[in-house]
Structures are given as structure tokens and as C-alpha cells.
Amino acid sequence: MPGVGAVSYTLGGGVGLLARRCGFAVDRVRRAEVVTADGRLRVAEPGSEPELFWALRGGGGSFGVVTALEFGLVPLRRVFGCGLYFDLAECPDAVAAWARWTHSVPEETTSAVTLLVMPDVAGVPARLRGRHIAQVQICHAGPAEQGRRLVRKLEALTGTPAQSTLREMDYSESGAVFDEPDTPQGYRSQNLLLDSLEEGAIEELVARAGPGAPVMCVAGLRHLGGALARVPEGAGAVGHRGAAYLASVLSPVDSEGGGDGGAGDLHRRVLEPLTAQAMGRSLNFMFGPASAADVSACFAAADYRRLREAKAAYDPEDRIRANHPIPPAPRG
């Protein structure tokens, strides 16, 4: 999305529209400039501050204030994609059908599905107002005709969408794929990285995040795998690369009132059917304060210990605090 902060997104790993083809955004980082807790400006790259360079690439913002990142770019001009909107009252199996479809798509296709109850207000297309919608988001980084054939296979499984915005577009327009609000808002969210998706769990997720939910929520599923699952030489601290899907649930909150208005309890209930397939969590999809247990679940145990040791080396007094805190390892 055009409005996402590049540094915070990247430090958490970065799962973008080209993720299955190109991997995590952080795998493209060549160098970082970082002000550490002692006030020093350090250059972190393979030949300089290698442990800091490793920790920054997926470990979050606990190690210093990143003032610059240098990336290796990917040449790409145009993509095929955008959104398919399914009324779940008419296409109740749309989400499970999308999950089956993901089993056979190429790495050039990155997709997700978002579940939300559309507000019944002006500005929302009349066909969608007040409806429980599954919005399938697609970005195909291959020939447009190949993308169209893949979408026809999806529609053969789901039925006809209530609305489609699919088209070939310049990559500069790709923010339209998720079509998220650009107005600032406070949120709370939680997520699980999954090794698979079971159809019964999908049905339960859809039901618990639907119109009967006590708090407004937006549930999502993202297809991972492809290049995300391959560990490049000299990789950073990103955890659970073998995950096949990511499930998340998000709710807006009153940023001035404090608390979460019951969102946390709802999020746990919505994600509960998926816990049997859970491998861990993702920093990038965890909005709001996170517990030490939540953060440690984002990494393999050995990598989490290594991150704590890096924190102790660069910020032993724990002066730099992040929403996803990694405490320094104890001295001695």
C-alpha cells in the first residue's frame, strides 16, 4: 500500500503484492543506517555490524532507530489483478474455494481474501451495502492473459462475484488491489501463521467474523509459500518461512479512550478454530501492544535467543522500546 511506512514494514519482514514471486521485502535489503541506543550512527551490512544487520532484517524495531535502508530492486512495470467481491449469502463457499484454488497457482500469483461486513452508507456500491463480503485480492506478476485464465478457474469454483475490479495496471496503481482506507485510524489485531487450511476451520472463521460479531472486525487470509519459503543466503531473522497461509483479524479502536473495546477477546475467538494448524505469529500483522509471548512466537526458539543477545549487545538498558519488544538477554 502506498501509505505504509517502508521502514517499519520492512523490519517486520514485509509481505507484499509480489511476495510469492520475490520473497520478503527484507530479503532485498543491502544495507541499513541505524542510530543505536548509545547515540552512534552505525552502518549495518554483511561486512559491517553483521549481527545487527541480521537482527534488523525481520526482528523489528527494538535494536535502533533506522534512518536509511538500501534495497535491491525488482524490475516490473505492469501486473494483472485487483479485487473480486463475493456476497457470502450467495456464495457461502467462496473462501474455501479460494483456498483450494491456491493449491495450484504459480508463484507469480500472490493473493489474499478479506472478510468484512460492508457499511450500508453512500459511497459503497449498492450491490455490496450491508452485505457480508469476501473480497479476494489478486496480484499476478506474469502475462495478463495467464492471470485471466487463473481467475476463470477461481470463478468456476466460487460462482459469479457481485463485483470485479480486475484489470491489467501499472505497478504504480497496485495500491488498488487491497483498496484499504487511507484515513488514519487506531487498530488492534492478531494473527497466526498456518501450515495448512482446513475447510471446517475456514467455515468457522467466516461465521465468527460475520455480522453476529460483537465488535466490528475484518478477518483475512493470505496465501504464502513460493519464494517466501526459500531461505536466501545470508538471510535475516524472519521466522516461520515455511508457513503456507497467514490468518489475521483486525478491529478499529478508539485511540483516545484506551483499551480495546473487547477486540482482543473477539480476535482470540475468531482465530481459535485455526490454532491446530498454527506455526507461530507474524510481526507485520500484529497491531497494538504485544506480549513477550506473542513476540517470541514470531521466531524459532534459537533465533529468539539470538535476537535477545543482539539486543543486549546494542541496547543493554532497553532504552529503545517498540510495539513488538525484544528484551535484552540477561548479563553474565
N, C-alpha and C positions, 0 to 999 in steps of 0.2 A: 504494500500500500504506500502511496506517495507520502502520507503523513507520518509514517512510522519512523522513530528515531533510529538512524542507521547503527549507531554505536551500541546502544542497549540491545537492539535486535540481534546484532552480530555476536556480542559477548555471550548471549544465551544459546548460541548455535546458529539460529537463522534458518527457518524452514520457509522457503519462498515458492513462487509460482513455477520455478524451474527445478524444484528440489529433487525430483526423481531422476532427472537427467544430469544435473550438475552437483548434487550433494548439498551439504550445509554451507551457508554463506561464509561461516568462519573458516572453512577449509580453503577459501580463496585469499585469506589474509596473509600478506607477505611480511608486514612489519607493523608495529604499534608504538606510538609515543605515549608514555604514561608518567604522570606525576604520582609518586608513591607517598606514603604517609610521612616520610622524613623530609618531604619538600623537594626531592630530587626529580629532575626530568630524566627518565630512562628511555632508551630505545630497545624495545624487545623484538628480537628476530632470531632466526636459527643460530646465528653466530654471536649473539649478544643477549644476555639475560635469558637463556633458553628456558629455564624453569618458569619464569614469569610469562614468557611467550606461550608456553604450553597451557598454563593456568588460565590466562585471559581467553583463550580460544575455546569457549564453552563453559567456563567456570563462573561467569557472571562478573558483577561489578565490585567484588569485595577486595580487590588487590591493588587498586589505584584509580586515579582519575584519567581516563583515556582521552587524550586531546587530539589524536590523529590516528587513522588507520590507512594502510595502503593495501589495495586489493588487486588481484589478478582478475581481469575482466573476461566475460564470455561474449563472443561476437554473435549477436542475434538481432534481427531487425523486426521480424513480424512473427506473430503467433496466432493460433486459432483457438477461440474459446469464449467464455463468459458464463452466463447462467441459464439453467433450466429450472423452472419453478413448478413444483408439483403440489396440488391440493391433496393433502393426505386423506381427506374424506373420500376423494375419488380414486386415488392411487395409494391405498394404505400400505402396499408392499414396496413403495419406491425406494426406501432407504436400504432394505435388504437386497433389492435388485441391484442397486448401485454397488453394494459390497460384492456381490457375485461378479459384476462386470469388471471390477478392479482386478480380479484374478488373472485376466487375460490381456490387459492393456500394456502397451510398450512403455519403456522408461521415458519416452518423450512426453507422456501424458501424466500430468500431476492433477489431482482432483480432490475435492472435499464435498461434504454436504453439511448444510446448516439447517437446524430445525428451529422455527420460531412461529409464534402467533402474530400475524401481521396486524398492526393497529388499524382500526376502522376509521381512518381520517383521510381528509383530502391530501392528495399527493401520492397516495398508494394506489396503484392500478385497481380499478373497480373489481376486477376478477379475483384479486387477492385479498381485498379488505376483510379483516376479521377472520381469516382462514388460517388453519394450522398448515404451514408451508414447509416443504423440504426443498431448499434451494441448493441444487447441485452446481458446484463451481468447477470449471474445467479450463485448464491451460495446456494446449498441445503445442509443443515446440518442434513440430515436424510439418510436412506438407499439409495445407488446409484440407485437401480432399481426403487424405488419410484421417484427419480429425473428424470430418463429416461422416465417414464410414463408421468410425468408432462410436459416434453419437447415435447413429441409426441402430447399432447393436444395443446400445443402452435403452433407447426408446422402445425397442422390441420387448425388453424385459419390464419396463416400468409403465408403459402406456403413454398417452399423449400429455405433454406438460401443459399447464394452464398458461404459461408464458415462456418464451425463449428469447434470449438476447445474444445467442451465439453468433459469432462473426469472425472474420479474419481482421486483425488490427495491428497497428504498430505497437511494439512493446511499450512505448511511452504511454499508451492508453490502458495498460494492463490493470490499473487500479480498479477498473470497472468489473473485473472478474468477481471479486468479493463484494463490491458495491456496499462498503460499510460506511456508516455515518462519519462525517468529517468534523462534527461538533465535539469539543472536549466533554468528557463525562467520566465520573468515577465508577470503577467497576471492581467486582470481586470475581475470581474464577478459580477453578480447579481442573485438573486433568489427569489422565492415565495414559501411559504408553502400553500398547497391547501387542501380543504376539499373534493374535487372530481375532476374528469377529464371529461370534455365534449368532445365528438368526434369532433365537429366542431372546438373547440379551439385547439385540437391536430392537426388537418389538417392545421390550420392557423400557428401554431408554426412551423411545418415541412416546410411549404412554406417560411416563413420569415427567417428561419435559413439556407436555402438551398443555391444552387450555385449562386443565384442572390444577396445575401447579400453583401453590400458594404465593409464590413470588415470581415476578417476570424473569424468565431465563431464556438464554439462547444456547442450545446444545449443538455440538459439532463433532464430526468425524473427518479425519484427514487420512488419505492414503499415503503411506510412506514407502520404504523399500527402495529398490533401484539403486541409484548412486548414493543415497543416504546410508545404505547398509554396508558400503565398501569403506574400509579404513585406509585413507591415503597415507603415504609415507610421511612421517613426522607429524601425525595428526595431533590435535589438541585434546582437551578434556571432555568433549561431548560424550554423554553417556547413552547407553542402550541403543546403539546404532542398528541393532537387529530388529527393532520394533517394526511391525507391519502396518499399524494404524495408531493414530492418536485420537483419543476422545476428550472433549473439553466441555465445560458448562460455565456460562458467564451470566452475571446479573448486574444491572446498574444499581448503584447505591447513592445515598445522599452523602456527598463528600463533606458536608458541614456538620451533619448530625452525629457522626461517629457510628461505630458498629456496622453490621452488615444486613440488618433488617430480616434476618432469617435465611439469608442466601447460603451461608455455609452449610446449614443443616440440609437445605434442599439439594445443594450440589453433591453432598455425600450420598443422598438418597438416589439421585439421578444416575450417578456413576456406579452405584453398588452392584447392579447386575453384571458389570464388566470386570469386576475385581478378580475373577478366576483366571482371566487372560492377561492380567496386568504384569508388566515387567518393571515398571517404575514410573517416574514422572518427568516432565519437561520444564525447564526454567522458563522457556519462552511463553508458555501458556498458563502461567501462574501469576495472576494479578492480585495485588494486595499483600499484606504481611504474610510471611510464610514461616512455618515452624522449622526447627532444625531437622525434624524427621522428614518433613516434606522435601527439604533441600537435599538431604543426604540420599533420598530415594531417586534423585536425578542421576546418580552416578554408581558405578561399580564400587564396592567397598574399598578396594585398593586405591582407586582414583580419588575417592573422597578423602582418604588419609593423606594422599599426596597433595591434594588441594589445601588441606589444613596445614600441612608443613610449609607450603608456599606462602600461605597467609602469615604464618609465624615468622617466616624469613623477611617478608616485606612490610608487614604491619603487625608486629607482635603485641601492641597495645590495643588492637582492634579499634582504631580511630576511624576507619572508613567503613561506614555502615551502608548496607544495601538492603533492598526488599527481600533478597534471597541470600541471607547472610551465611558466610562460611567462617566459623570461629577458628582462631589460630590453635594449632596443636599445642598442648602443654609443654612448657620448657622442661629440660632435663630428661 
